[in-house]
Amino acid sequence: MAQHEVVSSVTGVVFEVAVAEGATVAAGDTLVVVESMKMEIPVVAPRAGRVARLLMAAGDGVDEGQVVAVVED
């Protein structure tokens, strides 16, 4: 199985974790929502698969380019 790291496109605070580890997701499904400058930016699955790891929880700070989840094919 190939693993794909999913990264945040902005610096901010994790507002919501929308999925659980082990969940099956489709390409484009929201994994995490990051709040930055009073905006909510979704971090989405780049492809269909299973959420192998979630590396963030609600309230955690996140930097641009930081890995927030890992999705397996």
N, C-alpha and C positions, 0 to 999 in steps of 0.2 A: 504494500500500500504506500502510495506517495503521500507525504505530508506537506501542507501548504500553510505558511505563516501568514496570518492576517494582521495588518498593521493599521494604526490610526493615522488618518490624514491630517489631524490637527492636534495641538496641545490643548489640554483641558482637564475636565474631571468626568469620570464615568458616571453618567446620570442613571443608566439602566443597563442591566444585562438581560437580553431578550431571550436567550436560549440556555439550556443546561448542557453540561458535559454529557456526551453520548447521544445527543439529539441528532436526528437526521435533518439536513438542511438542503434547500435548493439554491442554485446560483441566484444571488441577489437578495436572499433572506437577510434581515437585520440580525446581527449577532450581539452588538453592543451599541449603545447610544452615548456619544460624548458631548458634554455641554462645554461650549467655548464661546466666550463673548456673548452670552445670553442666547446662543443659538444651539439647537440640538442637531448634531450631525451623526447620522447612522454609519456604522462600520458594517459592511455587508460581506457575506460569503462570496468569494470569487468564483466558486464552482460548487456543484452539488457534492455532498459527502456527509461525513459524520464529524461532529465536533469532538476532537480527540482531547483537547485541553482548553480551558478558559484560564487566562492569566490575570484577569482583572475582576474586581468586585465593585459594586456600586459605591461611590465615594472615593475611589482610588484616583490619584493623579496620573495622567498619561501624557507622554510627549509625542510629538509628531514623529512618525516612523517606528514607534514602539510596538512590539508584537502584543496583541490583545487576545488572540486565540489561534489555535492550530486546527485545520480541517483536513481530514484524511479522505482520499478517494475511496 
